[in-house]
Amino acid sequence: MRIGILGGTFDPVHLGHLIVAEEVRIKLGLSKILFIPAGQPWLKLNHSISPATHRVEMVRRAIASNPYFELCTLEVERSGPSYTVDTIAALHERLGRQSFFFILGSDTLTELHLWKEPAKLAQMCQLVVVPRVGLSLPDLNFLEAPIPGVIDRVIQADVPIIDISSSDIRRHVAQGRSIYYLVPDEVERYIGEQKLYRPDRV
């Protein structure tokens, strides 16, 4: 089975996440996409993020209508900082010998050599790179020295560039502006019901 993996804080999950996931699924012929909300992202240990219960529920609601999308709570169930290499290893143990395709932005790829055990990560899964606004695919030769063989593990996915960010959505809510067409209707409703991202909670 060919399984895509899309991780992130999802604070909140938005339409850009869903569009990219569906485009990658179709273009690479993936069986499904696992959405994995981060527990304690090591890159954001000094940042305030919403409780996992809210972020998980927003993802659950966002992907409910797509039979190829699946929520995986592996990271939020684990204590301590979340490292992608540990998550992929756990998925191999849980799901067996599947082919995993880890989706990441071109901006994130430039920092891959700073991640925990990047060479091991690249061997455990294909790295599917999607474009970001104003950024082209980074020079893979730059990564080849710290991560030998990474060039052969990268797939560049030609998908639409969706200029939506979770930080912008949080800012919109805090300012009382509409987030319609930025997040799924059920997510917008949940944010309103739970009073997330209001000025006194940002």
Secondary structure by P-SEA (a helix, b strand, c coil): cbbbbbbcccccccaaaaaaaaaaaaaacccbbbbbbbcccccccccccccaaaaaaaaaaaacccccbbbbcccccccccccaaaaaaaaaaaccbbbbbbbbcaaaaaacccccaaaaaaaabbbbbbbccccccccccccccccccccccbbbbbcccccccaaaaaaaaaacccccccccaaaaaaaaaacccccccc
